[in-house]
Protein backbone atom coordinates (compact mmCIF):
# COMPACT_ATOMS: atom_id res chain seq x y z
CA UNK A 1 0.00 0.00 0.00
CA UNK A 2 0.94 3.62 -0.43
CA UNK A 3 0.00 5.86 2.48
CA UNK A 4 -1.15 9.25 1.29
CA UNK A 5 -3.38 12.02 2.55
CA UNK A 6 -5.57 12.39 -0.54
CA UNK A 7 -6.46 15.99 0.40
CA UNK A 8 -3.01 17.30 1.35
CA UNK A 9 -0.69 16.38 -1.50
CA UNK A 10 0.54 17.94 -4.69
CA UNK A 11 0.43 14.76 -6.76
CA UNK A 12 -3.27 14.54 -7.64
CA UNK A 13 -2.63 14.08 -11.36
CA UNK A 14 -0.08 11.34 -10.75
CA UNK A 15 -2.30 9.54 -8.23
CA UNK A 16 -5.24 9.66 -10.64
CA UNK A 17 -3.07 8.29 -13.44
CA UNK A 18 -1.80 5.45 -11.25
CA UNK A 19 -5.29 4.60 -10.01
CA UNK A 20 -6.35 3.99 -13.63
CA UNK A 21 -4.02 0.96 -13.64
CA UNK A 22 -5.48 -2.29 -12.23
CA UNK A 23 -2.34 -2.80 -10.10
CA UNK A 24 -2.93 0.50 -8.29
CA UNK A 25 -6.72 0.67 -7.89
CA UNK A 26 -6.79 -0.17 -4.17
CA UNK A 27 -3.20 0.68 -3.25
CA UNK A 28 -3.61 4.22 -1.87
CA UNK A 29 -4.80 4.33 1.74
CA UNK A 30 -4.95 6.93 4.46
CA UNK A 31 -3.02 6.96 7.72
CA UNK A 32 -5.90 5.56 9.80
CA UNK A 33 -6.36 2.62 7.44
CA UNK A 34 -2.60 1.98 7.50
CA UNK A 35 -2.57 1.98 11.29
CA UNK A 36 -5.46 -0.48 11.30
CA UNK A 37 -3.70 -2.82 8.85
CA UNK A 38 -0.22 -2.65 10.42
CA UNK A 39 0.96 -5.72 12.31
CA UNK A 40 4.24 -7.35 13.33
CA UNK A 41 5.00 -8.34 9.73
CA UNK A 42 4.55 -4.84 8.30
CA UNK A 43 7.50 -3.18 6.60
CA UNK A 44 7.09 0.59 6.53
CA UNK A 45 9.15 2.22 3.78
CA UNK A 46 9.82 5.92 4.28
CA UNK A 47 10.89 7.76 1.13
CA UNK A 48 12.41 11.23 0.62
CA UNK A 49 12.96 12.07 4.27
CA UNK A 50 14.91 10.65 7.17
CA UNK A 51 13.32 12.89 9.79
CA UNK A 52 10.52 11.45 11.93
CA UNK A 53 8.72 14.80 12.14
CA UNK A 54 8.30 14.87 8.35
CA UNK A 55 6.67 11.48 7.79
CA UNK A 56 3.01 11.19 6.83
CA UNK A 57 2.08 9.77 10.27
CA UNK A 58 4.47 9.72 13.24
CA UNK A 59 2.19 7.33 15.16
CA UNK A 60 2.42 4.78 12.36
CA UNK A 61 6.21 5.13 12.36
CA UNK A 62 6.25 4.43 16.10
CA UNK A 63 3.95 1.44 15.70
CA UNK A 64 5.97 -0.29 12.98
CA UNK A 65 8.94 -2.33 14.12
CA UNK A 66 10.36 -2.90 10.62
CA UNK A 67 11.25 0.34 8.86
CA UNK A 68 13.28 1.13 5.74
CA UNK A 69 14.40 4.64 4.82
CA UNK A 70 15.26 5.67 1.25
CA UNK A 71 16.42 9.27 1.10
CA UNK A 72 18.79 11.67 -0.63
CA UNK A 73 18.97 14.31 2.10
CA UNK A 74 21.78 14.54 4.62
CA UNK A 75 21.03 12.91 7.95
CA UNK A 76 19.68 15.61 10.23
CA UNK A 77 20.02 16.00 13.99
CA UNK A 78 16.70 14.19 14.29
CA UNK A 79 16.48 11.10 12.13
CA UNK A 80 14.58 7.83 12.04
CA UNK A 81 16.67 5.73 14.38
CA UNK A 82 14.80 2.44 14.34
CA UNK A 83 15.35 1.79 10.63
CA UNK A 84 16.28 -1.79 9.78
CA UNK A 85 17.47 -0.54 6.39
CA UNK A 86 18.80 2.90 5.63
CA UNK A 87 19.56 3.75 2.01
CA UNK A 88 20.55 7.36 2.57
CA UNK A 89 22.69 8.76 -0.21
CA UNK A 90 23.17 12.56 -0.01
CA UNK A 91 25.04 12.60 -3.33
CA UNK A 92 21.98 11.36 -5.22
CA UNK A 93 19.93 14.00 -7.00
CA UNK A 94 16.62 12.69 -5.67
CA UNK A 95 14.96 9.83 -3.84
CA UNK A 96 13.53 8.84 -7.21
CA UNK A 97 17.06 8.35 -8.54
CA UNK A 98 17.64 5.90 -5.70
CA UNK A 99 14.33 4.15 -6.42
CA UNK A 100 15.33 3.81 -10.08
CA UNK A 101 18.63 2.25 -9.01
CA UNK A 102 16.80 -0.26 -6.83
CA UNK A 103 14.37 -1.09 -9.63
CA UNK A 104 17.28 -1.55 -12.02
CA UNK A 105 18.86 -4.11 -9.69
CA UNK A 106 15.69 -6.03 -8.86
CA UNK A 107 13.55 -5.98 -12.01
CA UNK A 108 13.75 -6.42 -15.72
CA UNK A 109 12.82 -3.35 -17.77
CA UNK A 110 9.68 -5.11 -19.01
CA UNK A 111 8.46 -5.58 -15.42
CA UNK A 112 8.20 -1.83 -14.77
CA UNK A 113 4.89 -0.30 -15.77
CA UNK A 114 5.00 2.74 -18.04
CA UNK A 115 3.12 4.81 -15.44
CA UNK A 116 5.64 3.77 -12.76
CA UNK A 117 8.59 4.73 -14.95
CA UNK A 118 6.98 8.10 -15.68
CA UNK A 119 6.22 8.72 -12.01
CA UNK A 120 9.82 8.05 -10.97
CA UNK A 121 11.22 10.07 -13.88
CA UNK A 122 8.91 12.96 -12.92
CA UNK A 123 10.44 12.91 -9.43
CA UNK A 124 13.93 13.14 -10.89
CA UNK A 125 12.91 15.95 -13.26
CA UNK A 126 11.29 17.84 -10.37
CA UNK A 127 14.23 17.53 -7.96
CA UNK A 128 16.85 18.38 -10.58
CA UNK A 129 14.84 21.21 -12.15
CA UNK A 130 14.84 19.39 -15.51
CA UNK A 131 18.38 18.04 -15.11
CA UNK A 132 19.95 21.44 -14.45
CA UNK A 133 21.05 21.05 -10.80
CA UNK A 134 22.54 18.22 -8.70
CA UNK A 135 22.89 15.80 -11.60
CA UNK A 136 25.59 13.26 -12.29
CA UNK A 137 26.22 10.03 -14.13
CA UNK A 138 23.89 8.17 -11.78
CA UNK A 139 21.07 10.60 -12.51
CA UNK A 140 21.34 10.10 -16.24
CA UNK A 141 21.75 6.32 -15.87
CA UNK A 142 18.54 6.22 -13.82
CA UNK A 143 16.72 8.36 -16.40
CA UNK A 144 17.97 6.13 -19.23
CA UNK A 145 16.68 3.04 -17.42
CA UNK A 146 13.28 4.69 -16.93
CA UNK A 147 13.14 5.67 -20.62
CA UNK A 148 13.90 2.03 -21.56
CA UNK A 149 11.05 1.05 -19.23
CA UNK A 150 8.68 3.18 -21.30
CA UNK A 151 8.70 6.60 -19.63
CA UNK A 152 7.48 9.20 -22.10
CA UNK A 153 9.00 12.63 -21.46
CA UNK A 154 5.91 14.36 -22.85
CA UNK A 155 3.73 12.57 -20.30
CA UNK A 156 6.23 13.43 -17.55
CA UNK A 157 5.99 17.09 -18.53
CA UNK A 158 2.18 16.88 -18.37
CA UNK A 159 2.39 15.37 -14.87
CA UNK A 160 4.41 18.34 -13.69
CA UNK A 161 2.26 21.06 -15.26
CA UNK A 162 0.22 23.26 -12.98
CA UNK A 163 -3.24 24.48 -13.87
CA UNK A 164 -4.30 28.07 -14.33
CA UNK A 165 -5.93 28.21 -10.88
CA UNK A 166 -2.72 27.09 -9.17
CA UNK A 167 -0.62 29.53 -11.17
CA UNK A 168 -2.90 32.46 -10.35
CA UNK A 169 -2.99 31.49 -6.66
CA UNK A 170 0.82 31.30 -6.58
CA UNK A 171 1.14 34.78 -8.13
CA UNK A 172 -1.37 36.19 -5.64
CA UNK A 173 0.66 34.83 -2.74
Secondary structure, DSSP 8 states (H G I E B T S, - for coil): -EE--SSS-S-HHHHHHHHTSGGGTTTEE-HHHHHHH--TT-EEEEES---GGGSS-HHHHHH-SEEEEEE-S---SS--TT-SEEEE-TTSS-HHHHHHHHHHHHS-GGGS-HHHHHHHHHHHHHHTTTTTSS--HHHHHHHHHHHHTT--HHHHHHHH---HHHHHHHHH-
